[in-house]
C-alpha cells in the first residue's frame, strides 16, 4: 500500500488537527482491499477511498463519533462508514485512527 494517508485541517479554534494511522488500522485497511480485490477490484477501490477519506470529516468535527466510555480516561470514539466501524482516539491536536473492520466481523 505504500504511504500512510495523511490529513490536516485547522478547527474552529484555529488549532491545526492532523490524523495518524496506527499499524493495526493500516493492516485493517490493507485487508479491506486485498480480500474483495480478488473478486471485484473496482468495489475494493471504492471501499478504500471511502475509508481513507472518512478521517477528513473528523478534522473539522473530531467529536462527531460516539464516545466509548470503556476506554476512559482516553478519548476513544467510533465512526460508522458504510458497513465499517472506524475507531479513533483524540489526543490534543492529533486524531489517531486505531482500527477498522467490517461490522459483520465478530469483534
N, CA, C and O atoms as a GROMACS GRO file, in nm:
protein
  428
    1UNK      N    1   0.081  -0.119   0.000
    1UNK     CA    2   0.000   0.000   0.000
    1UNK      C    3   0.085   0.125   0.000
    1UNK      O    4   0.042   0.229  -0.051
    2UNK      N    5   0.205   0.119   0.056
    2UNK     CA    6   0.290   0.236   0.048
    2UNK      C    7   0.273   0.332   0.164
    2UNK      O    8   0.294   0.295   0.279
    3UNK      N    9   0.235   0.456   0.133
    3UNK     CA   10   0.230   0.563   0.232
    3UNK      C   11   0.104   0.560   0.317
    3UNK      O   12   0.000   0.508   0.278
    4UNK      N   13   0.118   0.618   0.434
    4UNK     CA   14   0.006   0.635   0.525
    4UNK      C   15  -0.079   0.752   0.480
    4UNK      O   16  -0.025   0.857   0.445
    5UNK      N   17  -0.212   0.736   0.479
    5UNK     CA   18  -0.297   0.851   0.444
    5UNK      C   19  -0.275   0.963   0.546
    5UNK      O   20  -0.273   0.938   0.666
    6UNK      N   21  -0.260   1.086   0.499
    6UNK     CA   22  -0.239   1.200   0.588
    6UNK      C   23  -0.342   1.308   0.559
    6UNK      O   24  -0.373   1.337   0.444
    7UNK      N   25  -0.392   1.367   0.666
    7UNK     CA   26  -0.489   1.476   0.653
    7UNK      C   27  -0.459   1.577   0.761
    7UNK      O   28  -0.426   1.541   0.874
    8UNK      N   29  -0.471   1.706   0.727
    8UNK     CA   30  -0.453   1.815   0.825
    8UNK      C   31  -0.555   1.924   0.796
    8UNK      O   32  -0.586   1.952   0.680
    9UNK      N   33  -0.607   1.985   0.903
    9UNK     CA   34  -0.702   2.095   0.885
    9UNK      C   35  -0.712   2.172   1.017
    9UNK      O   36  -0.704   2.114   1.125
   10UNK      N   37  -0.729   2.301   1.005
   10UNK     CA   38  -0.749   2.385   1.123
   10UNK      C   39  -0.895   2.376   1.166
   10UNK      O   40  -0.985   2.377   1.082
   11UNK      N   41  -0.918   2.367   1.297
   11UNK     CA   42  -1.054   2.361   1.351
   11UNK      C   43  -1.100   2.502   1.386
   11UNK      O   44  -1.027   2.599   1.365
   12UNK      N   45  -1.221   2.512   1.438
   12UNK     CA   46  -1.281   2.642   1.470
   12UNK      C   47  -1.192   2.726   1.562
   12UNK      O   48  -1.184   2.848   1.545
   13UNK      N   49  -1.125   2.663   1.657
   13UNK     CA   50  -1.036   2.735   1.746
   13UNK      C   51  -0.899   2.758   1.684
   13UNK      O   52  -0.804   2.791   1.756
   14UNK      N   53  -0.887   2.742   1.555
   14UNK     CA   54  -0.768   2.757   1.474
   14UNK      C   55  -0.652   2.666   1.518
   14UNK      O   56  -0.536   2.702   1.501
   15UNK      N   57  -0.684   2.550   1.575
   15UNK     CA   58  -0.584   2.450   1.606
   15UNK      C   59  -0.570   2.361   1.484
   15UNK      O   60  -0.669   2.315   1.428
   16UNK      N   61  -0.449   2.337   1.444
   16UNK     CA   62  -0.426   2.250   1.330
   16UNK      C   63  -0.436   2.106   1.376
   16UNK      O   64  -0.352   2.058   1.453
   17UNK      N   65  -0.540   2.036   1.329
   17UNK     CA   66  -0.561   1.895   1.363
   17UNK      C   67  -0.496   1.811   1.254
   17UNK      O   68  -0.488   1.853   1.138
   18UNK      N   69  -0.450   1.693   1.291
   18UNK     CA   70  -0.395   1.601   1.194
   18UNK      C   71  -0.438   1.458   1.230
   18UNK      O   72  -0.469   1.430   1.345
   19UNK      N   73  -0.440   1.371   1.131
   19UNK     CA   74  -0.469   1.230   1.156
   19UNK      C   75  -0.343   1.148   1.135
   19UNK      O   76  -0.259   1.177   1.050
   20UNK      N   77  -0.333   1.044   1.216
   20UNK     CA   78  -0.225   0.947   1.203
   20UNK      C   79  -0.288   0.809   1.215
   20UNK      O   80  -0.376   0.787   1.298
   21UNK      N   81  -0.242   0.718   1.132
   21UNK     CA   82  -0.294   0.582   1.130
   21UNK      C   83  -0.198   0.490   1.205
   21UNK      O   84  -0.077   0.493   1.182
   22UNK      N   85  -0.253   0.406   1.296
   22UNK     CA   86  -0.170   0.308   1.366
   22UNK      C   87  -0.144   0.190   1.273
   22UNK      O   88  -0.207   0.177   1.168
   23UNK      N   89  -0.050   0.106   1.313
   23UNK     CA   90  -0.020  -0.014   1.236
   23UNK      C   91  -0.140  -0.105   1.221
   23UNK      O   92  -0.163  -0.161   1.114
   24UNK      N   93  -0.219  -0.120   1.328
   24UNK     CA   94  -0.339  -0.205   1.320
   24UNK      C   95  -0.441  -0.148   1.223
   24UNK      O   96  -0.506  -0.222   1.150
   25UNK      N   97  -0.455  -0.016   1.222
   25UNK     CA   98  -0.550   0.047   1.130
   25UNK      C   99  -0.505   0.027   0.986
   25UNK      O  100  -0.586  -0.004   0.899
   26UNK      N  101  -0.376   0.044   0.961
   26UNK     CA  102  -0.324   0.024   0.825
   26UNK      C  103  -0.337  -0.121   0.781
   26UNK      O  104  -0.366  -0.150   0.665
   27UNK      N  105  -0.315  -0.212   0.875
   27UNK     CA  106  -0.331  -0.355   0.846
   27UNK      C  107  -0.477  -0.386   0.810
   27UNK      O  108  -0.504  -0.460   0.716
   28UNK      N  109  -0.570  -0.328   0.886
   28UNK     CA  110  -0.712  -0.346   0.857
   28UNK      C  111  -0.750  -0.287   0.722
   28UNK      O  112  -0.831  -0.344   0.649
   29UNK      N  113  -0.692  -0.175   0.690
   29UNK     CA  114  -0.717  -0.110   0.561
   29UNK      C  115  -0.667  -0.198   0.446
   29UNK      O  116  -0.734  -0.212   0.344
   30UNK      N  117  -0.551  -0.256   0.463
   30UNK     CA  118  -0.496  -0.347   0.362
   30UNK      C  119  -0.586  -0.468   0.342
   30UNK      O  120  -0.611  -0.509   0.228
   31UNK      N  121  -0.634  -0.526   0.453
   31UNK     CA  122  -0.724  -0.641   0.442
   31UNK      C  123  -0.854  -0.604   0.371
   31UNK      O  124  -0.908  -0.684   0.295
   32UNK      N  125  -0.904  -0.481   0.396
   32UNK     CA  126  -1.027  -0.435   0.331
   32UNK      C  127  -1.010  -0.423   0.181
   32UNK      O  128  -1.108  -0.425   0.107
   33UNK      N  129  -0.887  -0.412   0.135
   33UNK     CA  130  -0.863  -0.405  -0.009
   33UNK      C  131  -0.833  -0.543  -0.068
   33UNK      O  132  -0.893  -0.582  -0.168
   34UNK      N  133  -0.742  -0.616  -0.006
   34UNK     CA  134  -0.694  -0.741  -0.064
   34UNK      C  135  -0.803  -0.846  -0.080
   34UNK      O  136  -0.809  -0.912  -0.184
   35UNK      N  137  -0.887  -0.863   0.019
   35UNK     CA  138  -0.988  -0.968   0.012
   35UNK      C  139  -1.088  -0.946  -0.102
   35UNK      O  140  -1.104  -1.035  -0.185
   36UNK      N  141  -1.155  -0.831  -0.110
   36UNK     CA  142  -1.251  -0.814  -0.220
   36UNK      C  143  -1.187  -0.788  -0.356
   36UNK      O  144  -1.251  -0.810  -0.459
   37UNK      N  145  -1.062  -0.742  -0.359
   37UNK     CA  146  -0.998  -0.709  -0.487
   37UNK      C  147  -0.983  -0.832  -0.576
   37UNK      O  148  -0.982  -0.821  -0.698
   38UNK      N  149  -0.971  -0.949  -0.514
   38UNK     CA  150  -0.958  -1.072  -0.591
   38UNK      C  151  -1.085  -1.100  -0.672
   38UNK      O  152  -1.079  -1.165  -0.777
   39UNK      N  153  -1.199  -1.052  -0.624
   39UNK     CA  154  -1.327  -1.076  -0.689
   39UNK      C  155  -1.377  -0.954  -0.766
   39UNK      O  156  -1.426  -0.966  -0.878
   40UNK      N  157  -1.364  -0.836  -0.704
   40UNK     CA  158  -1.420  -0.715  -0.764
   40UNK      C  159  -1.329  -0.596  -0.730
   40UNK      O  160  -1.350  -0.527  -0.631
   41UNK      N  161  -1.230  -0.575  -0.813
   41UNK     CA  162  -1.131  -0.470  -0.787
   41UNK      C  163  -1.193  -0.330  -0.779
   41UNK      O  164  -1.156  -0.255  -0.689
   42UNK      N  165  -1.286  -0.291  -0.870
   42UNK     CA  166  -1.346  -0.157  -0.857
   42UNK      C  167  -1.418  -0.136  -0.723
   42UNK      O  168  -1.411  -0.028  -0.666
   43UNK      N  169  -1.486  -0.237  -0.674
   43UNK     CA  170  -1.553  -0.225  -0.543
   43UNK      C  171  -1.450  -0.210  -0.432
   43UNK      O  172  -1.470  -0.132  -0.338
   44UNK      N  173  -1.341  -0.284  -0.441
   44UNK     CA  174  -1.235  -0.274  -0.340
   44UNK      C  175  -1.174  -0.134  -0.339
   44UNK      O  176  -1.145  -0.079  -0.233
   45UNK      N  177  -1.155  -0.077  -0.457
   45UNK     CA  178  -1.100   0.058  -0.467
   45UNK      C  179  -1.197   0.159  -0.405
   45UNK      O  180  -1.154   0.249  -0.332
   46UNK      N  181  -1.326   0.146  -0.434
   46UNK     CA  182  -1.426   0.238  -0.376
   46UNK      C  183  -1.428   0.228  -0.224
   46UNK      O  184  -1.438   0.330  -0.155
   47UNK      N  185  -1.417   0.107  -0.171
   47UNK     CA  186  -1.415   0.088  -0.026
   47UNK      C  187  -1.292   0.157   0.033
   47UNK      O  188  -1.303   0.226   0.134
   48UNK      N  189  -1.176   0.137  -0.028
   48UNK     CA  190  -1.054   0.201   0.020
   48UNK      C  191  -1.067   0.353   0.020
   48UNK      O  192  -1.028   0.419   0.116
   49UNK      N  193  -1.123   0.407  -0.088
   49UNK     CA  194  -1.138   0.552  -0.097
   49UNK      C  195  -1.229   0.605   0.013
   49UNK      O  196  -1.198   0.707   0.075
   50UNK      N  197  -1.341   0.538   0.039
   50UNK     CA  198  -1.432   0.588   0.142
   50UNK      C  199  -1.370   0.577   0.280
   50UNK      O  200  -1.389   0.665   0.364
   51UNK      N  201  -1.296   0.469   0.306
   51UNK     CA  202  -1.234   0.452   0.438
   51UNK      C  203  -1.118   0.548   0.460
   51UNK      O  204  -1.097   0.593   0.573
   52UNK      N  205  -1.042   0.580   0.357
   52UNK     CA  206  -0.930   0.672   0.376
   52UNK      C  207  -0.977   0.818   0.379
   52UNK      O  208  -0.908   0.903   0.436
   53UNK      N  209  -1.092   0.847   0.320
   53UNK     CA  210  -1.145   0.984   0.323
   53UNK      C  211  -1.221   1.013   0.452
   53UNK      O  212  -1.233   1.129   0.492
   54UNK      N  213  -1.271   0.911   0.518
   54UNK     CA  214  -1.353   0.930   0.638
   54UNK      C  215  -1.286   1.017   0.745
   54UNK      O  216  -1.352   1.103   0.802
   55UNK      N  217  -1.157   0.998   0.774
   55UNK     CA  218  -1.095   1.082   0.877
   55UNK      C  219  -1.092   1.231   0.844
   55UNK      O  220  -1.072   1.311   0.936
   56UNK      N  221  -1.110   1.271   0.719
   56UNK     CA  222  -1.112   1.414   0.689
   56UNK      C  223  -1.231   1.482   0.754
   56UNK      O  224  -1.223   1.600   0.790
   57UNK      N  225  -1.342   1.410   0.771
   57UNK     CA  226  -1.459   1.464   0.842
   57UNK      C  227  -1.422   1.492   0.987
   57UNK      O  228  -1.469   1.589   1.046
   58UNK      N  229  -1.339   1.406   1.043
   58UNK     CA  230  -1.300   1.421   1.183
   58UNK      C  231  -1.214   1.544   1.208
   58UNK      O  232  -1.213   1.598   1.319
   59UNK      N  233  -1.143   1.589   1.107
   59UNK     CA  234  -1.059   1.707   1.126
   59UNK      C  235  -1.141   1.830   1.160
   59UNK      O  236  -1.098   1.912   1.241
   60UNK      N  237  -1.257   1.844   1.098
   60UNK     CA  238  -1.344   1.958   1.126
   60UNK      C  239  -1.434   1.932   1.247
   60UNK      O  240  -1.470   2.025   1.320
   61UNK      N  241  -1.471   1.805   1.268
   61UNK     CA  242  -1.562   1.767   1.377
   61UNK      C  243  -1.508   1.644   1.448
   61UNK      O  244  -1.565   1.535   1.434
   62UNK      N  245  -1.401   1.657   1.524
   62UNK     CA  246  -1.336   1.539   1.582
   62UNK      C  247  -1.424   1.460   1.679
   62UNK      O  248  -1.400   1.341   1.700
   63UNK      N  249  -1.522   1.522   1.738
   63UNK     CA  250  -1.606   1.453   1.835
   63UNK      C  251  -1.739   1.406   1.776
   63UNK      O  252  -1.834   1.381   1.850
   64UNK      N  253  -1.745   1.393   1.645
   64UNK     CA  254  -1.867   1.351   1.578
   64UNK      C  255  -1.898   1.203   1.607
   64UNK      O  256  -2.015   1.163   1.606
   65UNK      N  257  -1.795   1.123   1.632
   65UNK     CA  258  -1.816   0.981   1.659
   65UNK      C  259  -1.865   0.957   1.800
   65UNK      O  260  -1.848   1.041   1.889
   66UNK      N  261  -1.925   0.842   1.820
   66UNK     CA  262  -1.977   0.803   1.952
   66UNK      C  263  -1.861   0.776   2.048
   66UNK      O  264  -1.768   0.702   2.014
   67UNK      N  265  -1.867   0.833   2.167
   67UNK     CA  266  -1.762   0.812   2.268
   67UNK      C  267  -1.777   0.674   2.327
   67UNK      O  268  -1.887   0.630   2.359
   68UNK      N  269  -1.664   0.604   2.343
   68UNK     CA  270  -1.662   0.470   2.400
   68UNK      C  271  -1.603   0.481   2.541
   68UNK      O  272  -1.482   0.485   2.560
   69UNK      N  273  -1.693   0.486   2.639
   69UNK     CA  274  -1.653   0.515   2.776
   69UNK      C  275  -1.573   0.402   2.840
   69UNK      O  276  -1.508   0.424   2.943
   70UNK      N  277  -1.576   0.282   2.783
   70UNK     CA  278  -1.498   0.173   2.843
   70UNK      C  279  -1.347   0.197   2.831
   70UNK      O  280  -1.269   0.127   2.894
   71UNK      N  281  -1.306   0.296   2.750
   71UNK     CA  282  -1.165   0.328   2.734
   71UNK      C  283  -1.123   0.450   2.816
   71UNK      O  284  -1.010   0.496   2.807
   72UNK      N  285  -1.215   0.503   2.898
   72UNK     CA  286  -1.189   0.620   2.979
   72UNK      C  287  -1.067   0.596   3.067
   72UNK      O  288  -1.057   0.487   3.123
   73UNK      N  289  -0.975   0.688   3.082
   73UNK     CA  290  -0.983   0.830   3.054
   73UNK      C  291  -0.944   0.868   2.911
   73UNK      O  292  -0.952   0.985   2.874
   74UNK      N  293  -0.902   0.770   2.830
   74UNK     CA  294  -0.869   0.802   2.690
   74UNK      C  295  -0.997   0.842   2.618
   74UNK      O  296  -1.106   0.796   2.651
   75UNK      N  297  -0.983   0.929   2.518
   75UNK     CA  298  -1.099   0.972   2.440
   75UNK      C  299  -1.103   0.890   2.309
   75UNK      O  300  -1.062   0.935   2.203
   76UNK      N  301  -1.156   0.768   2.324
   76UNK     CA  302  -1.169   0.678   2.210
   76UNK      C  303  -1.313   0.686   2.161
   76UNK      O  304  -1.407   0.684   2.241
   77UNK      N  305  -1.329   0.696   2.031
   77UNK     CA  306  -1.460   0.710   1.969
   77UNK      C  307  -1.471   0.616   1.851
   77UNK      O  308  -1.372   0.560   1.804
   78UNK      N  309  -1.596   0.599   1.803
   78UNK     CA  310  -1.616   0.518   1.684
   78UNK      C  311  -1.699   0.594   1.583
   78UNK      O  312  -1.787   0.672   1.618
   79UNK      N  313  -1.668   0.570   1.458
   79UNK     CA  314  -1.739   0.632   1.348
   79UNK      C  315  -1.779   0.522   1.252
   79UNK      O  316  -1.696   0.440   1.213
   80UNK      N  317  -1.905   0.518   1.213
   80UNK     CA  318  -1.951   0.420   1.116
   80UNK      C  319  -1.939   0.480   0.976
   80UNK      O  320  -1.986   0.590   0.949
   81UNK      N  321  -1.874   0.403   0.888
   81UNK     CA  322  -1.854   0.443   0.749
   81UNK      C  323  -1.910   0.330   0.664
   81UNK      O  324  -1.842   0.230   0.641
   82UNK      N  325  -2.033   0.346   0.619
   82UNK     CA  326  -2.099   0.237   0.548
   82UNK      C  327  -2.115   0.119   0.641
   82UNK      O  328  -2.176   0.131   0.747
   83UNK      N  329  -2.061   0.004   0.601
   83UNK     CA  330  -2.068  -0.118   0.684
   83UNK      C  331  -1.942  -0.138   0.766
   83UNK      O  332  -1.915  -0.250   0.810
   84UNK      N  333  -1.864  -0.033   0.785
   84UNK     CA  334  -1.736  -0.043   0.855
   84UNK      C  335  -1.737   0.044   0.980
   84UNK      O  336  -1.798   0.152   0.982
   85UNK      N  337  -1.669  -0.003   1.082
   85UNK     CA  338  -1.651   0.075   1.204
   85UNK      C  339  -1.506   0.120   1.210
   85UNK      O  340  -1.414   0.040   1.194
   86UNK      N  341  -1.487   0.250   1.232
   86UNK     CA  342  -1.354   0.308   1.246
   86UNK      C  343  -1.341   0.356   1.389
   86UNK      O  344  -1.420   0.440   1.434
   87UNK      N  345  -1.243   0.304   1.461
   87UNK     CA  346  -1.218   0.350   1.598
   87UNK      C  347  -1.100   0.446   1.595
   87UNK      O  348  -0.999   0.423   1.529
   88UNK      N  349  -1.116   0.555   1.668
   88UNK     CA  350  -1.011   0.657   1.670
   88UNK      C  351  -0.999   0.717   1.809
   88UNK      O  352  -1.091   0.708   1.890
   89UNK      N  353  -0.886   0.778   1.834
   89UNK     CA  354  -0.859   0.842   1.963
   89UNK      C  355  -0.812   0.985   1.939
   89UNK      O  356  -0.730   1.011   1.851
   90UNK      N  357  -0.866   1.076   2.019
   90UNK     CA  358  -0.825   1.216   2.011
   90UNK      C  359  -0.724   1.242   2.123
   90UNK      O  360  -0.751   1.218   2.240
   91UNK      N  361  -0.606   1.291   2.083
   91UNK     CA  362  -0.504   1.331   2.179
   91UNK      C  363  -0.455   1.469   2.137
   91UNK      O  364  -0.380   1.483   2.040
   92UNK      N  365  -0.498   1.570   2.210
   92UNK     CA  366  -0.465   1.710   2.180
   92UNK      C  367  -0.503   1.744   2.037
   92UNK      O  368  -0.622   1.746   2.005
   93UNK      N  369  -0.407   1.770   1.950
   93UNK     CA  370  -0.440   1.809   1.812
   93UNK      C  371  -0.421   1.694   1.713
   93UNK      O  372  -0.414   1.717   1.592
   94UNK      N  373  -0.412   1.572   1.763
   94UNK     CA  374  -0.393   1.456   1.676
   94UNK      C  375  -0.508   1.357   1.692
   94UNK      O  376  -0.551   1.327   1.803
   95UNK      N  377  -0.557   1.309   1.579
   95UNK     CA  378  -0.658   1.204   1.577
   95UNK      C  379  -0.589   1.078   1.528
   95UNK      O  380  -0.544   1.071   1.414
   96UNK      N  381  -0.580   0.978   1.616
   96UNK     CA  382  -0.517   0.852   1.581
   96UNK      C  383  -0.626   0.755   1.536
   96UNK      O  384  -0.717   0.724   1.612
   97UNK      N  385  -0.616   0.708   1.413
   97UNK     CA  386  -0.706   0.604   1.365
   97UNK      C  387  -0.649   0.474   1.419
   97UNK      O  388  -0.540   0.432   1.381
   98UNK      N  389  -0.726   0.409   1.509
   98UNK     CA  390  -0.675   0.294   1.582
   98UNK      C  391  -0.697   0.162   1.508
   98UNK      O  392  -0.605   0.082   1.492
   99UNK      N  393  -0.822   0.141   1.463
   99UNK     CA  394  -0.858   0.014   1.399
   99UNK      C  395  -0.978   0.038   1.311
   99UNK      O  396  -1.049   0.137   1.325
  100UNK      N  397  -1.000  -0.055   1.220
  100UNK     CA  398  -1.124  -0.054   1.142
  100UNK      C  399  -1.156  -0.196   1.100
  100UNK      O  400  -1.067  -0.278   1.080
  101UNK      N  401  -1.285  -0.222   1.088
  101UNK     CA  402  -1.330  -0.355   1.048
  101UNK      C  403  -1.472  -0.348   0.996
  101UNK      O  404  -1.544  -0.250   1.017
  102UNK      N  405  -1.512  -0.455   0.927
  102UNK     CA  406  -1.649  -0.466   0.878
  102UNK      C  407  -1.737  -0.499   0.997
  102UNK      O  408  -1.698  -0.577   1.084
  103UNK      N  409  -1.855  -0.439   1.002
  103UNK     CA  410  -1.942  -0.457   1.119
  103UNK      C  411  -1.993  -0.600   1.134
  103UNK      O  412  -2.043  -0.636   1.240
  104UNK      N  413  -1.982  -0.681   1.031
  104UNK     CA  414  -2.023  -0.822   1.042
  104UNK      C  415  -1.916  -0.907   1.108
  104UNK      O  416  -1.943  -1.021   1.148
  105UNK      N  417  -1.795  -0.854   1.122
  105UNK     CA  418  -1.689  -0.929   1.188
  105UNK      C  419  -1.719  -0.936   1.336
  105UNK      O  420  -1.778  -0.845   1.393
  106UNK      N  421  -1.679  -1.045   1.398
  106UNK     CA  422  -1.700  -1.063   1.541
  106UNK      C  423  -1.584  -0.999   1.616
  106UNK      O  424  -1.477  -1.058   1.628
  107UNK      N  425  -1.606  -0.877   1.666
  107UNK     CA  426  -1.502  -0.802   1.738
  107UNK      C  427  -1.545  -0.773   1.878
  107UNK      O  428  -1.471  -0.711   1.954
   0.00000   0.00000   0.00000
